[in-house]
Amino acid sequence: MCKPIGSKSNGIKSTQTMKTIKFLAAAALGSALALLAAAQGGQQRWPDYRGNELESLWLEGSAEPGWPTMLVSARARFTNLISGCRARLDSESEGAAEWIRAAFHDMATHNVNGDGLGGLDRSLLYELDRPENAGGSLAQAMKDLSVITRYISGADIIALGVVHSVVECGGLLIPFRGGRIDATEAGPKGVPEVTQTLEEHTEKFRKQGFNKTEMIELVACGHTLGGVGANDFPEIVSGDVDRVSRPRHINFDSTSRKFDNAVVTEYLKGTTKNILVVHPNATIVSDKRIFESDGNRTMETLADEKIFQTRCRDLFEKMINTVPKDVELTDVFAPIKAKVGRSYLTFNQTMGLHTEIRFLTKNENRRVTLKWEDRASGGQVHSAAPFDVSETLHSATAKQFGITPIHYWFNPTIDPTTSISRFWFEVDEGTGGQPDLYDNGGAGFPIAQDKVIWARDLSYYAPDRFSDHWWSFTVAIRNDASAISNVSANVEVFIADEKLNFVKSTVALERDTNLTTVAGFDFYTFRPTEKVNDRMFFDVAATIGGETVTEEYLNNYWVTVLNKGT
C-alpha cells in the first residue's frame, strides 16, 4: 500500500398496562483525553450530541438531521459522494478509493515501538505538501471532511469514509468505533512510497503494527478500488488523454468500482493491468515486490473471495483503529433500536416543540404518540400525532443490517402559560399487545428551560443575497416582568478553507422593535452582513431577572431559506 493507494484525484411512571423500554446511559470513557462513549448495543444516551450524531452518520450517512428534508440534503454532504461506488463527476476516480487512501496515509506514520504518536488523527490535513502524500485525491478527501460538526471529529469521519466506502462498493461492513481526536499540526513523516525497497516497506508496515502477511493483504485490499492517474503521478502514468479533457487513468483491476478480489485473481492469472505490477521501470513495481514476497502464498489464499472479504474487513478495522496512544475508542457501534433525535422549543406566535423518534423497521400499523407534561400545572399530560413520517433511503450500512430507519416527526403547539417540562413517546405496534413506553429510563426526556427559545420561523438564510442580510437569527425571551439583559450568542461558523476550522465569536442580540411582544415573549435578533457559505452553530444566553439562561447548540441548517420570489 504505497503512495498511490486508491484512486487519482473521502418521574413518568410505568403502569401495569405499559411496558417500559429504558434508555440506559453509556459509561464515560476513563481517559481525560478520550471522547464520551457513543450509544451502544441498541441503547441511547440522551442528550448526547456526540454519540447520537456519530451513530446517525454511521448508520444513515448524515449527522442527526433535525428536520425531515435534511434526511436527503444532509446526506448529500457525505455518503452521496460514494453512493453506489460512483466516480466523481469531474474525473475517473472514485470517492471510495480516495477515502481508503486518505485513511492509510493518515494512519501510516504510526510507530508501535516509538512514542505512540501518529495514527488516524486527521494530521494528514497538515501534511499534504509532502512528496509522500502526492496527488489531488488526498486533498479532495480532506475537503469532504466538511461534514464535521462541533462534536464529530475529522478523524472519525475519515474512519467512517472507509466503512461507508467498502460497504457501498460491495464489501463487508467494518465494525466501527468512535472517539478519535483531531491533531492540530502535522505528524511525523513515513508513508511508504513506490520506489522504496521491499525491506523498507516491510519495516514501515511493521512500525504501523502489520506483519509481512498483513502487509500483502492490506495492499491488495487497498488496491481493489481505484487506480493511478497521470495528473497525480506523471512519473508512473503517461499523460496521454484517453477521454476528452481527462488525463489517462489506469485502474488497479478490471472491476475498479467493486470491492472484490479481482486485483488478486488477475495478478495470479498474469492478466493484470495494475501499473504497480507491470510498469517497465522495475523501481516502480512496488505491488509486484510485495505480492510475490512470500512466493505468492498469501495472494493464492486471497484468491478465495470469502477469505479476501473477511481479511479486508479485519485489516481495515485494524487500520482505522490505529490511533495515538492516549486516544481511547468507544465500544463497537450498534444501531439504536429507538432513537430520540434533536429536540428543542421553538417560538413564532406561540410556543412549539420540535422532536422526532427513529425506529429501525417499517410498520404500517405502528402508531406513535408524543406525550408531554406541563411545567406549571404540576403534571397535566398532553399528546400529539406526528406531522410527518419519512424513511432513510440509500443507506448501504442500514441495508447490511436488513433495516430501514424510519423517522416520526413532531411539532405540536405548546401553551406558553403552562409550558412543558418533559416529553416521552407511547408506541402501539398494532400487534394487539400493550403499547411500549419510550421514556428515557422513566425520567422522561427533559426540557431544561423555557425562557430563551429559538424563533426558528423568524430566522432565515438568504443564499442569493437578494435581501438586506445574508442571514438573520432571532430568539424569543420570556419577559415575566423581569429585566432582560446581556442577550448574546456564542457562534461557530464553519470555514471551508484548507484547514477546515470553525471560527468562533460572541455576538450581541438586540431587542427587535419590528416584532411585537407575543404571549409574554420579547424578540431579540442578530443580523450580520458577512457572507456565510456553510454551517453555523449557536449557544444563546440571556440574563433574566439576574439569572443566566442558556439554550445550546442551535443550527442554521434548520432556519427558513429565502429564495428569489419568496
N, C-alpha and C positions, 0 to 999 in steps of 0.2 A: 504494500500500500504506500507507494512512494508518491512523489509530488503530484502527478496528475491524477490522483484518485478521483473518481467521479467524472463529471462532465465538464465541458468547457466553461462555460461562461465566466437555501433554506431555513298559682296553685289551682290549675284546671284539674278537676278530679275525675278519674276514670270511674264509670259506673259499671254495674254487673252486665249491662247490656252493650257495653262497648269494649272492644279490645284495644288496649293502648300500645302503640308501637313507638318505642322510645328512640330518641336520637342521643347516642352516648358520645361524650366528649372524647376526642383523641388526646392521648397524653402528650405533653410538651416534650420536645427534644431536650436532652440533658445539656448539650454543649451550648455555651453562651453565644457562639457564633452560628449555631445551626438554626435553620428556619423551623417554624412550627410545623408539626406533622399535619399532612393533609388528611382529609376524611378518608377512612379506610374501611375495608370489609363490609361495604354496604351501609355504613353508618355515617351520620353527618354531625359535624361540629358546627354550631350556629350561635352567633355570627362568626364567620371565619373567612374573611375575604380571600386570603392567600390560598387556603385549601380548596375552597369552593370554586374560585376562578380557575385554578390549575386543573381540577377534576373536569370542569366543563371544556377546557382547552384540550385535554387529553381525550375525553370521550366524544365530544361533539364538534371539536375543531375550532371553537371560539371561546373566549372568556365569557363569563356569565353575561348574557345579552342585555337583560334589564328591560327589554321591550320586544314584542313579537316580531317586528320587522327585522330586528337585529339578528335573528336566527340565520338569516340569509346574508345580510350586508356585513356583519362582523366576521362570518366565516370566510368571506372573500379576502380577508386580510391575511389569512394563513393557509388553511388546508386547501382552499380553492386553487392555490398556486401549484399544487401537486395532485389535485383530484384526478383520478384515473391515470396517474403516472404520465401526465401530459408533458409536452415540451413547452418551453416558453414561446411566446408569440413572435419574438424578435430573433430567435436563434434555434439551432437544432438541439440545444442542451435541455436536459430535464432538471426541473427544480429538485426532484427527489435525489438525483445523483449529486447535486450541489450540496444538499443538506448533509449527506453522508460524508462527503469530502470535508466539509467545514467541521463536522464533529471530530473527525480523525485528526485534522490539523490542529484543532484547538486542544485536543487531549494529548497529542503525540509527544509533547515536551515533558510529560510527567516522568519522574525518576523515583522508582520504588525504593531504591537504595540510598537516595540522597536526602534532601531536606523535606521531602514530601510535598513540595510545591508543584505547581503545574497540574495538568488535568483539565477536565471540562469546566471552564470558568469564564468563558467569553473573552479571555485575553487576546484571542485572535483578532478582535476588533482593533487592537493597537499594534498588530504585527503584520498588517497587510503589505507593508513596504519591503518585507524581507524576500529575498530570492526564493527561499523555500516555500513561500506562500504565493507564488506567481499565479496569475490567472484571474480573470474577471469573475469567475464563479464564486470565489470566496467573498469578494466584495458584495456581490449580489445577494448572497445568503445573509450577510450582515445587515443589508438594507431590509431584508424580510423580517428581521428581528423587531420591526416597528410595532408588533403586536404586544410588546412588553407593557406592563402596567406598573403601578406603584408596588404591587405585590407579586408579580411574576417576573422572575429574573431572565435575562437573556440566555444564560447558561441552561436553564430548564427548557427554554424554547428550542435551543439547538438540539438538546436531547429529544424533545418531542418531534423535532423535524425528522430525526432518524426513525422514530417509532412510526410516525404517520407515513413517511416515505416508503418504508418497507411494506407496510400493510396495503397502502394504496397501489403498490406495484405487484401485489400478489404474494408477498411473503408472509411469514408468521408474525403474530403480534408479539412484540418485545415487551416483557414486563417493565413497567415504568415506576420510578421513584422520583419524588420531588425533593427540593431543598437545596439545589445548587446556588452558589453565591457568585455574583459577578466580580471579576477582577476590575480594578480601576487603572491598570497600567499593563504594559507588555510583560510577558513571562520570558523564560529562557528560550534560546534557540534549540533546534534539534529535530525538526521534522525530516524524515527520510527523503532522499532525493534520488532520482532515477539513475544518475551517473555513479552513485556510490556502490561499493563492492558488496557482495553477499555478507561478508563478515561485518561490515559497517551496519548493514540493515539488521542483521541478527542481533547485534548489540543494542541498537536503538529500540527494537521491539522488546528486548529483554528488559531494558530500563522502564518501558511502559508497563511491563507486567505480563508480556506474552512470550511463551516459549517458541521454539522453532516451528513446531507443527501448527501452533496457533497463528504464527506469522503467515504461513502459507494459506491457511484457511481465511484469515482476515483480509488478505489481499484479494483472494478470489471472491469473497463476499462483497468487498468494496467495489470490485470491478465488474459486477454483473449488470450494473446500470451505467449509462453514460459512455463517455469516451474522451478523446483528446482533440482539441481544436487548434487550428493554425494561429488564430489570434493570440491565444494564451501561450502556446508552446511552438513557436516557429522553428526552433531547433529540432523538434521531433516530427512535426507535420508541416508539409509544404503549404504555401499559401494559395495554391490553385483554387479557383472558385468553381464549385460544382453545382451551386444554385445561385440564382440572382442575388447579389449583394450579401451572400452568406459565405464566410470562409470555409474551407474544407474542414470537415469534422469526421474523425474516424472513430467508430464505436468499438468498445471492447469485445462485443459479441454481436450476433445477428438478432438478438432479442433485447436490445438496449433499454427498452421501456417495459421490461418484465423481469421481476425478481425471480430468476431461475438459475439453474446450473449450466446454462449454455456456455458460459465463459470457461467452464471446466471441460465439458464434453468436446467442444470444438478444439480446445488445446490438445486434448488427448488424441483426437482423430487427425490432427495435423491440418485442420481446415480453418484455424483461427485467423482472424484479421486483426487481432489485438496488436497494435503498433508497438507495445512494450514487450512483445514476444518476437515479432517478425521484422522489426526495424533492421536495416542493413548495418547500422552502426552498433557494434557489439557493446559499447558503453551505455547504450540507451535501453537495452532489453532487460530491465530490472525484473519484470514479471517472470520472464523465462528463467532467470537465475534463481529466483525464489521458488517457483513452481517445481523445478527439477532438482532442488537442493537435497531432497531425500530419495532420489530415484523415482519420483512421481508417485510414491506410495500414498501420500496424503491426497493428491489430486484424484487418484483412482478411487479412493474411498469416497470423495466428494462427488463422484460420478453418479452415485445413488442420490436421487433428488430429495428423498426424505432426510437423509443424513445431511445433505447440503443445507436444507432449510433449517434443520434443528441446530446445526453448528453455527450458522449465521445468526440465528436468533440469540443463541447463548453468548457468542463473542461480541455482538453489537451491544448486548446488555452489559457485558463487562466493560466495553469501551465507554459507553455513556455514563457508567457508574464509577469510572476512574476520575476521582476528584481530589483536590488538595486535602491534606491530612486532617485539617481542622473542620472540614465540612462533614456533617452527618446527614445522611439521606433519610427520607421517610420510609415507612413500610411500602410494599408494592400496592399501587392503586387498584381499587376495585370499583365498579360502578355503584354509586349511591342509589339505594333502592327507591327512596322517595326523597327528593331534594328540594328544600325551600330556597328560592333564589333571592336576588336583590330586592329588598323591601324598604319602602320609605314613604313618608307622608308627603302629600302634595297639596297645593292651595291655589285656587283661582277665585271663584265666587264663594266657594266653601271648601271644607277640608276633604281630602280623599286619601285612600291607602292604596299604594301600588305594591302588589306582591304576586308571586307565582310559585307553583309547585310542579316538579317534574317527576314523572314516572318512567319506567323503562319498557313498558309494554303498552300497546294499544288495547282498549277495551271499550267497545261502543256502548256497553251497558253501564260503564262506570259513571257515577255521579259524585262530583267533588263540590263540597260546600265550604266556603270560607266563613269562619266564625270569629267574632271579636268581642271583647269585654270593655264596657265603659270605664274611663279613668275616673270620672266624677261621681257616678251613681252608686259605686260600691258593688258592681258585679253584673249589671244588666247585659245580656248577651244578644248580639245581632248576627245576621247571616247574609250571605250574598252568593250568587252563582258566578261562574267565570264569564268574562265578556269575550274570550277567545280561547280556542284550543288549537295548538299547532305542533307539528312534529318536526324533528330534526332530520333533514334529508341528506343523503350522500355522505354519511359518516362511515368510512370503512372500518374504523375501530369499533363502533357500535355493532356493525354487521358481524364482526368476528365473535361477538358475544351473543349473536342472534337476537338483538334487542332493537327497539325503535323508540328512542327517547321522545316523550310527548309532554308538552308544557300546557298547564292550565293557568290562564292569566286573569287577574282580578284587579279591579279599580273602583271599589264601592265608594259612595259618598259617606262621610263621617260627620255626624253632628258636632260642630266645634264647641258647643257648650258642654257636652258630656265627654267628647274626645274618645280616645282609645288608649288602653294600657298594654294590651297583648292580643295576639290572634293565634288561631290554630285551624286545622283542617279536619273535616269529617268526610270520610270516603266510603261510599257504598259501591262495591264492585259488581252488584247485580246478581250475586250468586244465591241470594236468599238468606245469607248469614247476617250477623250483626255488622254494622259499619265499623271501619277502622278509624282510630283517632290518632292523628299525627300532631303531637303537642309538645315537642321539644323535651321529652322526658317528663312530662307532667307540669312543667313550668309555663308552657306557652311560649310563643315567640315574642319577646318583649319589644315595646316601643319606648325607647329610653326617654324621650322628651317630645313635647308638642308645642313648644313656644317659638322655635325657629324652624320654619318649614319652607322647603323649596317650592317656589311658584313656577313649576316646570312649564306650564302652558303659557306663561307670560315671559318666559325666556326664549331666546331664539339664536339661531346661527344663520348668517346670510352669505353663503359661499360665493355668490356672484357680485357681491358688494354693490347691489343696486340701492341699498338702504344707506342711512347715515352712518351706521356702525356695522362692523363685521359680526359682532355678536353682542348680546345683552343678557345679563344674569340677574334674576330677581328672586328675593326671598320674602316670605310673609312672616312678620314677627307679632306675636300676641302682645298687645299693649297692657291689658289688665290694669289700666290706670297707673301703671308703673313707668318710671323713667327708662327710656331705651337709649343706650349709648354704645360707642365702640363697636359698631357693626362692621365686621371685616371678613375677608376670606383669604385663607392660605391657598394659593393657586399653583398648580403644577402644570406647565404647558410642555407637551412633548415636542421636541425639535428634531425633525427627521434629517439631521445632518450626519456627518461621518462618525460622530461619537454617540449618537442616539441617546441623548440626555434629556432629562426633564429639567426645565428651568423653573426655579421656584421663586415666588414673590408673594408679598402680602398687599392686598388692595383694600381700600375703604369703600363701603357701600353707603350711598346717600339716600335719605328719605325721598321716595319717588312721588312728587307732587302731582304727577299725571294720573296716579292711581289713588282713588279714594279709599278710606278705611272701610273694610268689609268684615262683618261678624267679629269685631274686636281685634282685627289684624291690620297693621300698617305694612306698607311695602317699601323695601329698600332695594336699590338697583345699582349695578356697576356696568358701565358701557365703555369698554376700551376701544381705541381706534386702530390698533395694530392688527395686521392680518394673522390669523391662526390657521395653520394648514392641517392640524391634526388634533389629537385628544387633549382635553384639559380635565383635571380633577380638582375638586374644591372641598375644603373644610371651612364651614361658615360659623362664626362665633358672634355673639352679641351679649352685652351686659344689660340685663333686665332686672330692675329693682335691686341692683347691687350684686346679682348672681350672674355668673358667666355660663351661658348655654351654648352648646356646640352641636352642629349637625355635620357628620363626616362623610367624606368620600362620594361626593356627587359627581356626575359625569356629563360632560357637554354633549355626548352622543345621544342623550335622551331628550334633548330640547327640540323645539319646533324648528324645522328647517324652512327658511323663507326662500322661495324661488321667484323669478320674474312672473308677474301675474298673480302672485299670492295676495 
